[in-house]
């Protein structure tokens, strides 16, 4: 998944420039993104 690619970003300034939020905030949101992704995939089936 695309979220896995952001694991390599460990400089907070770079992360903010790429996705508009701090690494800590992004890490807090990843479980929500994953759950939403799985819910969408289940609806498609």
Protein Blocks (a to p, Z undefined) as FASTA:
>chain_A
ZZlmmmmpmbfklmmmmnopafklmmmmmmmmmmmmmmmmmmmZZ
